[in-house]
Amino acid sequence: MKNDLDRRISILARWIHEASYPVYFAGAGISTDSGIPDYRGPDGLWTRRDRGLAPKPMSKPWDQVAPNPGHCALVDLQNLGKLRFLISQNVDNLHLKSGIRQDLLAELHGNMALLRCTRCEETLPRAEGSDVCRCGGRLKSSIVDFGDALPHRDLNSAFTHSRRSDLFVVVGSSLVVTPAANMPMEALRSGAKLVIINKGETPFDSSAHLRFDEPISSVLPRTVRQLKRLMGMFE
């Protein structure tokens, strides 16, 4: 199995190296190594709910949770010029905290640390304490509740970059919540290679060109190290 994982990591590193428009799609699974439970994983919030179990308590408050090696690997890819865009379903602020540029990020379900203007959709740090945007619109929590529409600007950006991608890498998502889960199909229709790194099945497994069931922290950091070697950057 180790040799097979090494082989798949080598393939992924080569595909990222060759890609001109790699796009990444992150779900709750990328934050589990930071101590934040996912939803549909073996011990996820909804998995435990369906078993009649209470959610597992977090080891520390949300604002003290730190990015993990999976988040940091995405930042490395950004800094290497091998992340054209990141689409996130998470609200935990760990992508921005890790160093992802806000202009390269669509947070489809909002961000617990940000407020969003109801008029222009500009986002501002919650810590600033303002309730009025520069445009005069009202600021409210950016987190999208069930039944709410996704932010138009982020959603449109996500679809646009998915269609431009030649490599689409899913990181820690079960790909069942729409319309976010439609992004891999848009990428496939545009001819992109689809890679899925996720514990547990997804509806797109049969369409994936490369599949990892291993932990994200066992895949992404090693992929980045292999990519650096391909780029002639020796550690």
N, C-alpha and C positions, 0 to 999 in steps of 0.2 A: 504493500500500500504506500509506503514512504516513497519508493521509486516512482510510483504512479503520480503521487502528489508533486514530486519534483518535476516530472515531465509536464504536467498541466501548468505548473507555475512558469516553467520555461516557455511554454506556448503563449501564456497570457502576457508575459513580459515582452515577447517578440511582437505580439499583436499590438500592444500599446506603443512599442517603439516604432512600428510601421504605420500606425494610425495617424491620420491628419486631423481628425475631429473626434477624439474620444470623449464620450459623455458618461457620467456616472449617476446612478440612481440609488439613493440611500434610504433604508427603512429603519425600523426600530432595532433590528438586529445588530446594527453597528454600535449601538450604545450599551449593549448588555455587559460588555467588559468594563464599562464605567460604573456598573451597579444599578443601571436603570432597566427594569424588566421590559421585555418586548410584549407583543400581544398574543401571537399564535405559536410561539416556540414551546418546547416541552414543558417549561415552567412559566409561560407567559400569562399576562393578566386575564385574557379571555379563556385560555386553556384551563387555568385554575378556577375561573368562574364556572365553566361548564362542568367541572368536577365537584362543584359545591364548596370550593376552597376560597379563603380570603386571599387577597394579594399579599405577596411577600413584602415585608417592610423594607424600605430603603435604608442603607447603612449610614447615609448622611443626607442633609437637606439638598434640594435641587440645585441651589445656587452655589453649593460647594463641590458639586460633581465635576470631575476633570475629564478632558478628552483622553481617549485611550490610543494604543498604537494603530488601530484602524483609522481613526480620525487623522492622526498624524501622517499616516501613509498617503491619504488623499491630499494633504497639504504638500507633502513631498512631490506628488505628481503635479500639482498646480505649479510649484516652483520650478519643476523640470520642463514646463511647457506641455505637459501631457494630460492636462485636465482642461478641456475647453468649457465645460459647464458641469455643475452639480445640481441635481434635482433631489430635494429632500422631503420626506414625509414627517420628519421629526420636529418637535417643538422645544427641544431641550437646550438650544443655543450652543451646543457643543461644536458645531461646524465653524461658526463665527469665532468662538472662543479658541479653537485650535489654530486659526489663522487663515481660513478660507476667505477669499475676497468676496465682499457682498455683491459685487457686480457679476460674479461668476456663480451665484447661488440663487436658486428658486426654492423658497420654503413654502410648500404648497399648503401646509396645515398651520402656518404661522410660527411664532417664536415667543416663548413665555417671557423673554426679556425685552420684547419690542411692543410698541403700540402702533396701530395702523390708522391712517386718516380715512374716514368714511367717504371723503370727497375725491382726493387725488391718489390714494393708496400709498402715499409716502410712509415709511416706517421710521420711528424715532425711539431711542432708548426709554424704557419705562422709568429708569432711574432719574431721568430729567424732571419728572414730576409734572409735566405740562399736560393739559387736556385739550389744547387747541393747536392745530397745525399752522404752519406758516401761511397756508392758503386760506385759512379761516375755517377749515373743516374741523369736525369733532374727532378727537383721538380716542380710540377704544382698543381693547385687547386685540392683538393680531391673531390669536389662536382661533382656528375655525372649529366651531361646534358642529355636532351632527345636525344635518339639515341646512347648514349655512353654505352659501356659494363660496368656492375657492377664490382667492384674490386673482382678478383678471390678468394683471400684469405678470405675476409669477406663472400662472397657468399657461398663458400665451407664450412666454419665454420657454417654458418647459417643452411644449409641443414643438416650437420652432427648432430648438437645439436637438431634440430627439430626431427630427426629420433630417437634420444636417449631419448627424453622426455617422461615422463609418465603423465605430466600435462603441457598443452600449453595454456598460458593466453594471449589473444589479448587485448591490451590497446590502444584505440583511433585510430583504423584503419578501413577504409571502405573495406579493403581487395580486392581491384580491380586492383591494379598495380602489374603486374607480372614482373619478377619471384618471387618477394618478397611474393606475395599473395599465392604462392604455398606452403609456409611453413606449414600452418595449415593442409593441406591435407597430407603432409609427416608425421606430428605428428599423425593424425588420423589413417593413414595406419599402424603406429607402435603401435597402441593401446592406445594412450594417450587420456586423457579427454581433451575436448576443452572448454575453457571459453572465452566469448567475452564480453568486457566492451566497449561499443561504442554508441554514440548518432547517430542514423540512422541505416538503414538496411545494412547488409553485405550479400554476396553470401553464407556464411557459417552458417547463422542463424539456418537453419533447422538441421544442423549437430552438433550444439553446445550442450554440456551437461548442460551448465549453461549460462544464458544470462542476461546482465545488460544494460539497456538503460539510467541509471542514470549517472550523472557526475562522472568522475573518482575520483575527490576529495571527493565525497560522498561515494565511495566504497573502494578504496585501503587503505587509512589511517585507516579506521575502521576495515578493514580486518586484517591489521597488528596488531592492538591492540587486536583483538580477537585471532590471532595466538599466540601472546605473552602469553596470558592467558592459551592457550592450552599447551604451552611449559613451563608453570610454572613460567613465568616472569611477576610479577604483578607490575603495574605502580603506 
